[in-house]
């Protein structure tokens, strides 16, 4: 029985590669799952191999977890498709799309055919791994990030940030909502009392001037 060695690379990250040995009578599902044991991705996502030309033009589709439309159209299923039935060239290529919801595209190329199996190896077998697969942010991650951001923005409490305490409520009402810095207002009240005791203060604190001072608060 022959062993196929495939090189798998990300279309957008060609410096990240995997090489996998797999038996010729194993299926595309076996190869699909072997790829994602090597990337750490969830292998239960709808994905497809496509028989490809040398220029990566997609042909017949071979799918796992297809939607109903593809099933109705008689899609070829990975679990029922042996690799050997689709190898027409010693450098056969397959275009592979992982997870149609948030897709990654791969190039899968047959680079070697080994005539004998190694009894010490369990196939599929990861021969070589170069580079770390990029992280996938799914919809749940995005929702969590958005929720966390919204929560952080809503944490600002105006009164708490301004050192407001419940005991200030009566003072706020007495001030008629003019401000919350009670220390300055108390200081002004003391000066007014002194003016009432020692003089009328009309020259320095006319109604117009006092109105202008209020604008500063």
Helices and strands as residue ranges (DSSP letters): E 3-10, E 17-23, H 28-39, E 47-52, E 58-64, H 68-72, E 76-77, G 78-80, G 83-86, E 93-98, E 104-114, E 125-130, H 139-154, H 158-161, G 166-168, H 169-174, H 182-198, H 207-215
